[in-house]
Amino acid sequence: MEQNTRRQPRYPFIASAELLEESSGSRMSSRISDLSLGGCYVDTINPLPDGTVVHLKIFTATHSFEAPATVVYSHTHLGMGVKFGEVKPVYEEVLRLWLPQADEQANAAHR
């Protein structure tokens, strides 16, 4: 069983994503299904190995986010959890804008 080492809560949040694998330069289009200030879960049939360094971009209709990230765990044929590296202040603002919306979506789903 995997150990939960998250520092911030994750919230359901659906958005398009693009990952650029730093070492090979290969690109992967995907989507995320949850989000926190420190990372997210990327839905993909072909997850990258743990420890892979990527550059992650996340897009919604109104905003975008990007940051370096590292794969911290993967589930074969399902997806992978990534931890953000250093997030620039402008993108941290985007995360903080999205997270209240994610919190509202999660609360609405439980009503």
C-alpha positions in Angstrom: 0.0 0.0 0.0 1.4 3.4 -0.9 2.2 5.8 1.8 0.3 9.2 1.7 3.0 11.9 1.9 0.9 14.8 0.6 1.3 18.1 2.4 -1.8 19.8 1.0 -5.2 18.3 0.3 -6.1 17.5 -3.3 -9.4 18.4 -4.9 -11.2 17.0 -7.9 -10.3 19.3 -10.8 -10.6 18.4 -14.5 -8.4 20.2 -17.0 -6.3 19.6 -20.1 -2.6 19.0 -19.5 0.6 18.7 -21.5 3.8 17.1 -20.2 7.3 17.5 -21.7 9.7 14.8 -20.5 12.9 16.7 -19.8 15.4 13.9 -20.7 13.9 12.7 -24.0 12.0 15.8 -25.1 8.9 13.7 -25.8 5.5 15.4 -25.3 2.3 13.8 -23.9 -1.2 15.3 -24.0 -3.4 14.3 -21.1 -5.7 15.7 -18.5 -5.6 16.1 -14.7 -8.2 14.8 -12.4 -7.2 16.4 -9.1 -5.1 19.3 -8.0 -3.4 20.8 -4.9 -0.9 23.6 -4.3 1.9 21.0 -4.4 0.9 18.6 -7.2 -1.7 16.9 -9.2 -2.8 13.5 -10.7 -2.4 13.1 -14.4 -4.7 10.6 -16.1 -2.8 8.6 -18.8 -2.7 5.1 -20.1 1.1 5.2 -20.2 2.4 6.8 -17.0 6.1 7.7 -16.8 8.4 6.0 -14.3 8.7 7.3 -10.7 11.4 10.0 -10.5 10.9 11.2 -14.1 11.3 15.0 -14.4 8.8 16.8 -16.6 7.6 20.3 -17.5 3.8 20.4 -16.9 1.3 22.7 -18.4 -2.4 22.7 -17.3 -5.1 24.6 -19.3 -8.6 25.6 -18.6 -10.8 27.8 -20.8 -9.6 31.0 -19.0 -6.2 30.3 -17.4 -3.0 28.3 -17.8 -0.4 27.0 -15.3 3.1 25.6 -15.8 5.9 24.3 -13.6 8.6 21.7 -13.5 7.4 18.5 -11.8 8.5 15.1 -10.8 6.6 11.8 -11.0 6.2 10.6 -7.5 4.1 7.5 -8.1 2.4 5.8 -11.1 -0.5 3.4 -11.6 -0.2 1.2 -14.8 -2.8 2.1 -17.4 -4.4 4.7 -15.1 -2.1 7.7 -14.4 0.5 9.2 -12.2 0.9 11.6 -9.3 3.3 14.5 -9.9 4.9 16.9 -7.4 5.4 20.5 -8.6 8.9 21.9 -8.4 9.4 25.7 -8.0 6.2 27.4 -9.0 6.5 31.0 -10.3 4.3 33.5 -8.4 2.1 34.2 -11.4 1.3 30.5 -11.6 0.8 30.1 -7.9 -1.9 32.8 -8.2 -3.6 30.6 -10.9 -3.5 27.6 -8.5 -5.0 29.7 -5.7 -7.7 30.8 -8.1 -8.5 27.3 -9.2 -8.4 25.7 -5.8 -11.5 27.5 -4.3 -13.4 26.4 -7.5 -12.1 22.8 -6.9 -13.3 23.0 -3.3 -16.7 24.2 -4.4 -17.0 21.3 -7.0 -16.0 18.7 -4.4 -18.6 20.1 -1.9 -21.3 20.2 -4.5 -20.7 16.6 -5.4 -21.3 15.6 -1.7 -24.6 17.4 -1.4 
